[in-house]
Amino acid sequence: MSEQQIQAGPAGNRSRVVIVGAGMAGVQTAVALREQGWGGPVTLLGAEPHQPYDRPPLSKAVLLGEAEGSAFEVDFDALAVDLRLGTDVTGLRSADHELDTPAGPVPYDVLVVATGATPLALPGSAGVPGVHLLRTLDDAERLRPVLADKRDLVVVGAGWIGAEFTTAARAAGCRVTVVEAAGRPLAQALPAQVTAPMSRWYEEAGARLLTDSPVERIQSGSVTLAGGAVLPADAVVVGIGARPATSWLAGSGLALDPDGAVTADGHLRTNLPGVYAVGDCASFPSARYGQRLLVHHWDNALSGPRTVAAVILADEAGEPAPVYDPVPYFWSEQFGRFVQYAGHHGDADALVWRGDPAGPNWSVCWLRDQILRAVLAVGRPRDLAQGRKLIEANSRMDPARTADLGVPLKSAAL
C-alpha cells in the first residue's frame, strides 16, 4: 500500500464513524471513507499497541528476520482519522450508541465491526511453555529467536498457515515435524485428489508429515499423539484454524451465526441500525454461489472496505447502495511454490486438471454445468488471472479445451 495523502472530504457528513479493529479491513475502511468523500469524524480503534500492520509478511519476512515489521504506509493525520491504539473494546451497547473500553465509553453514530479473526488454541495447551500461535506481530517476534536457534519444532495443523510456517522454519534450518489430525493436508479446503501432490511437498522440503495424528497432550519439550507416540519439541506452533473475533459482542443484540461471524447482509449491513461488518469477522450472502460465505483471507479484507464505505455514504444520502458479492481470492507461498485460488467450489462440481500435479506447475478448475466456479493454480498465475475474470463473467467452458495446457484458459470459454 502506498502512502496515503487523502484529505478529509466535504463537511456535509456530520455522523461519527467508529471502526473497531485496526487490521487490514479496519484501516482500508477508514481510507476508503476518505477516498469516497466522507467528511465526518472517523475514529479507528485498535487493540494492539503497534502501528497498524499487514499480516501476510508475519509468516515470511518478519518471521525470518528479513523485515522489522509490516506497518501500513498510511498517514492517519493527513486522513484526519483519530487512531487510538491499545484500545480493547469490551462491549457494544447499541441502545446508547456506545462502545465499552477500559478508558471509558466511545460514542458512535455509525459503527463498523472489523475485528478480524483469532486463532484457535489447542485444548490443554494454554500456559505450556514453548507453545506458540502465529497471528500477531508479537507472535512473530516471539518465534524469530526460535527459528534462529534452529530448534526441533512440531507444527500442529497442515493447513495454509502450517505449510507457510513450515516453509519458513525449514529455510531457517529447523527440524520440523507436522502433525495433522485429518488424513491429509488441507482436508477442510480441498478434495483429496488435489491435496495428494501437496503432501509430497513436505517431504521434498525435508519436513516430516504425520497425518491421522491427533494430539493427545502437549507438555514442555514434547508432544504426545493419540496413538502414544511422543515427539520431542523445543517449540510447538499451533495452526488449526481461526474463528471470528466477536466474543466482545455477546449480549449486544448483534446477530451472529453458529461460527461466531456477524451475519451481514449483501450490503454488509448488520441487523442493528447504523452498524456494519467487514472482513474476517463477517459472513455475507453470495448470490453468485447461492450460499453465505465466511472468507478468512487478505483480499476480502482489502475489497470489502470499499463496498462498506460506499454503502455508508449511500445510506447517509438516502441513495441505493452497492452489493458485495466478490469472487473470493487468496494466495499462499509454500515450499518454493506460489499457490493461488479464486472462487468457491463444492463437492458436486466437476474437477478438471490442467497439467501434471507431479510437476512444478499445474492448475485445477471446478465446473458446474460447464460454468467455471473456481480455479487453483500452482505456479500458473496466468491461469489464475484469466480464471478469476471468467468466474466473474459466469463463463461457460469447454471441458476438453479447459484441460488442454496448450489452450489459454480464456480461450476455453464458449
N, C-alpha and C positions, 0 to 999 in steps of 0.2 A: 504494500500500500504506500503510495507516495504521500509526501507532506500535504496536509490539507490546510488551505488558507481561505476557507469559505467564510464570508461574513454573515452575521445574523440576518435573517430575512426581513420582510416588511413588518412593520409594527402592528399589523392588523390582528395577529394571533396573540391573545392575551392569556389563554389557558396555560396552566403549568403542566408540562410533561415531565414525569419522573420515570426513569428507566432503571429497573432493578437488574443488575448483572453487567459487569464491565468486561465481558469476553467479546469475542468477535461479533455476536448478534447484538449485544447492547451498544458497543462502540459504533457499529455500522448503522444502527437505528438513529443514533444521535447525528452522525454525519449525513445520513440520507434526509433527515428532517431539515437540516440547514440547506443542503443542496436543493431541496424541493421548495424552499421558501418559507419554512416555518419561522415566524418571528417572535414567538412567545418564549418564556423561560424553559430551559431544558436542564434537568438535573440527572446525572449519571451516578448511580451508587454501586460501588464495587467492594466486595467483602475482603479481597486481598489487599495488602499494603503496597504492592508493586504497581508501577505504571501499567496500564492495560497492555496485554501482550498476546501474540499469536501462539497457538498451541502445537501445530504440526512440528515445528523445529525442536520441541522438547524431547522427542524420541529419536532425534537425529543429531543435528549440530550442537545443540545445547548439552545434550547428554554426553557427547563425546568430548566436550570442552573446546569445540571448534568455534563456539559463539558464546558470548557472555549473557545474552538474552535475546528476546524477540519482540521488543516493545513496538507497538504500532506507531508509525510516524504521523501522528495526528496532533495538531496544535489546538488543544481544547480551549485555550484562552481566546484564540482567534475565532473559534467557532461560537464563543460565548456560551460554552457548556460548563455548568457547575459540576466538576468532577470531585466526588467525595470517596476517597479510598479508605480501606479499613472500616467500612460501614456494613455491618452484618444486619440484614433485615430479618426480623424475627416474626413478623406477623403483618397481616393485612386486615384493616377494619374498613370495609367498603362503605358502610353506612356513614362513616365520618370522613371518608376520602382521605385516610391517613395510613401511613406505614409505621410500624413499630421498629425502633432501633435502640441500641443501648444508649445512644446520645439523645434520645427523645423522639417524638413523633415527627414524621416528614409528611406534610400535606401534598396532595396532588389533585389536579383536575382530570388529567389523562395519565393512565398508568400503562407501561409496557413491561411485561414479565419476560425477562431474558436471562434467567439464572442457569441455563445450561443443564448439564448432567453431572452426576457424581459417580465415581467408580464403585463397583460392588466389592465389598471386602469378603474374604474367605471366612466362613464361620469358625470361631475359635482362634483366629489369628490376631485379634486385637491385643496390643501390648506386647506381642512376642518380639524380642529384639531381632533386627535384621529382616523384617518383613516390610515390603515397600509396595505402594501403588504408584502409578505414573499418570498424573493428570495435571499437576500444577508446576509452576516454576520451582517452588520449594522442593517438590518431589524429585525433579530432575537434578537439582543441586545436591540433594542427599545421595543420589545414586552415582553421581560423577566420580567420587573417590572410590566407590566400589568397583566400577569398571576400570579405573586407572590402576588399581591394585591387582587386576587380572585374577579375580576370585572364582571359586566354584559357585555357580548360580543355578537355581531352579526357577523356571518360569512356569507359573500355573495358568494355563489357558493358551490354546493355539489359535487364537483369533487374530484380528488385524494388529492390535497393539502388541500381542505376544510375539508375533512374527517380526514386527518392526524393532521391538526391544532386543530380541534375539539377534537380529542382524547387527545392531549397534554393539552388543556385547561380544559377539564373535569378532567384529572389526577391532575391538579393544584388546582381544587376546584372551577373553574369559572362556572357561569351560562351562558349557550350558547344557542343561537337561530341561526339556519342555514336557510337561505332563498335561494331558488333556482327558477330561472325563468322558467325552464322546469318543466314537470310534474313528474320528478323522478330524483334521483341522477345519475350521470354518464351517462346522456342521450346521450352525443356525443360519448361515448366509448363502451357501452354495450347495448344489447337489453333489453326490459322491463322485460321479464321473469327472466333475470339474476339479474337485479338491485332490483327486488321486495324484496327478502330477505335482501338485503343490506340496504334498507330503515328502516327496523326494528332495525338495529344495533344502529342507533342514539338514538331511544327511550330507548333501553336497557342500553345505556351508560348515560342516564339522560339528553340528549340534545334534544331540540325541533327542529323538521324539518318541514319547511313550503315550500311545492312545489307549482308550478304555482303562484309564488310570485315574480314578477319582482320588482326591487327597483325603486321608482319614485324620491326620493330625500334623500340625506344624509345631516344632519346638526350636529353640535357639540352636542353630547348627545342623538341623536335619528336617527332612520332610518324610512322613510315613504315608505310603499309599494304602488303599483299601485292601490290596492283596497281601500286605505285610512287608513289602519291600521298603527299605529305608535308604533315602538318598542324602548324602552329605550336602550341606548347603551353607556357604558363608553368608549368602543373602538369598532371599526369595522375593520375586516380583510377581504380583498377582494381577492378571489381566483377564478377568472373567466377565467383563461387560460393565455396563453403566445403566443408571436409571435417572429419570428427570429429577433435578434438584428442586423439589417442590414441597418438601416437608414443612416449610415455613408457612405454607398456605392452609394448613389444617384449621378447620373451623371458620374459614373466611367466607364460605359460600361459593368460592370459585370451583367450577366443575372440573373434576379430574377423571381420567379413565383408569381402568384397573392397573395399568403400568405406572400410574402416578403422573402422567402427562396432562397438561392443561388441554382441554378439548376445545381448541379454537375452531371457528367456522371457516368457510372458504375465503373470508376476508381477513383472517387472523384476529377477529374479534372473539372475546370470551362471552360467557353468559352474564357477566356483570357489565352494566353500562360504563363506557369510558375506559374499559380495561382490555388490553390486547396482549397477545403472547406470541413469541417468535423464537426460532432456534431449536436447540436440543430438548428444551423443556415442553414443547408444544406439539401435539398432533393436529393434523388438518385433513379434511376430506379431499380426496383426489378424484375428480370426475374422469380423468384420463385412465386411472386404474380401478375405479369403482370401489374404492375402499379408503379407510382412514389410514394415513401414513404417519409414522414417527421416525424421523430421519436424524440420526446422530452423526452428521458429517459436516465438514467445514463449509462446503458450498451452500448448504441450506442456511447456515448462519450468516453467509455473505449475501445471498439473494433475497431471503425472506425480509430483511430490514427495509429494502427498497419498496416492497409492497406494503409493509405495515406503515411506513411513513406516508405513502401515498393515500392509504386508507384513512389515516388520522386527519390529513389535510382535507380529504373529501368529506369526511363526517363533519368536520368543523364548518365546512362551507355548505353542507346540505346537498352535496353532489353525489352522483353514482360512484361507487368505489370499485377498484380493480379486484380481480380474483387471483388467489395464489394457487397455482397448480403446476409446479415445475416438474421437469424430468430430473429426478434425483441423480446426483453425481458424486463420486468420491475417487480418491486415488490412494495408493499405498506404495511406498518404496521398501522393498524387502529382498534380501538375498541377491542383490545386484540386478533386480528386475523392477520395472515400473509397471504397476498393475492399476488399471483404471476400470471403472464400472459406471454405466449410465442406465437409468431406467429402473424398472421393478419387475421381477419375474415371479411366476407361480409354478406349482407342481404340474399344472395342466399345460404349460407352454412347451412347444417343441424346441428341442435343443439342436442347433446347427453349428458344427465345428468349422473354423477357418484355420487351417494349418495343423501341424502335428504337435500335440501337447507335450511330447517328449523333447521338442526343440525349444530354442530360446524365445521364439516369438510366435504367438498364436492368439486367436480370438474365439469367443463363443457368442452366438446370437440366440435369443429366445424369440420364437414366433408364436402368435396365437391367431388362428385363422389367417395365416400368412402376414399378419401385421407385426412389425418389429416392436417388441416390448422392452428389450434390454440387451445390452452388449457388455461383455467383459473382454478387455484387451490386455494382453501381456506383451509389452514391448511393441505394440502396434498402435501408436497414438492416432494415426490417420483413420484406422477403423473406428476408434472411439469418437473422434470428432465428427466423422460422417454419420456414424450410427446415432449420435445424440440428436443431430438435426433431423434424421429420418424418423426417430421416435417422436420428436416434437411435431412433425408433419403427419403423424399417424400413417406412415407409409406401408403399403403392401409390398411384399418381397417375393422374388422368385427363389425358392429354397435351393435349387441346384446352383444358380449363379451366386447366391449368398455364400455357399460353401466353397466356391472357386476362388482361391487366393489370387489368381490372375485377373480377377474382375474387381475393380474398386467397389467397395460396399455400396456407394451411392448409385453405381450403375446396375445394381441388382434390384433396384426398386422398379415395380411395374408401372 
